[in-house]
Amino acid sequence: MQVKCKFCSNKNDKEQMECVKKGKVNNYYCPKCLIDIKTRDEIINKFYEYTNSLVVISQVYLAINKLKEKKLTYDDILYIMDYVINNKCVLNYPAGLAFYADRAIKQKRELDKIKEQKEKVLKSIFEKPTIIETNNTPKKVDSAFDITNFL
Ligand SMILES: [Zn+2]
């Protein structure tokens, strides 16, 4: 049986979806969408905590959706929110997040690149060393300098 995700409206097999009970109603979500919802709520909580804004939540949703339209993920938008907080940026309206998007995302992509490189290096360190087996016995190295020649 196929069910529809309450968040993204995609249909999928019931077994592949997460069921969240709300009263007597079963709501289904893609596992990824549940993570997205959690991230989105985190963005919203941080926004209100940081700005003390009295703006209605629909305005925050709208600002987030505008950034989503720019092909940013919820993780990206959370990063923008964190960027604003960490740099003590002025933020009076949720739409103001878009103002910091370019700078924050540029920083995030650079950090991602560094992280990726670090992981590559770590992986190469922990990879099994390749042992080359040969049948050759080590060559006896003749000493070029033999002290007995001078005795
Ligand atoms: Zn979904």
Residues whose N, C-alpha, C, O or C-beta is under 5 A from the ligand:
A	BS01	ZN	C5 F7 C8 S9 Y29 C30 C33
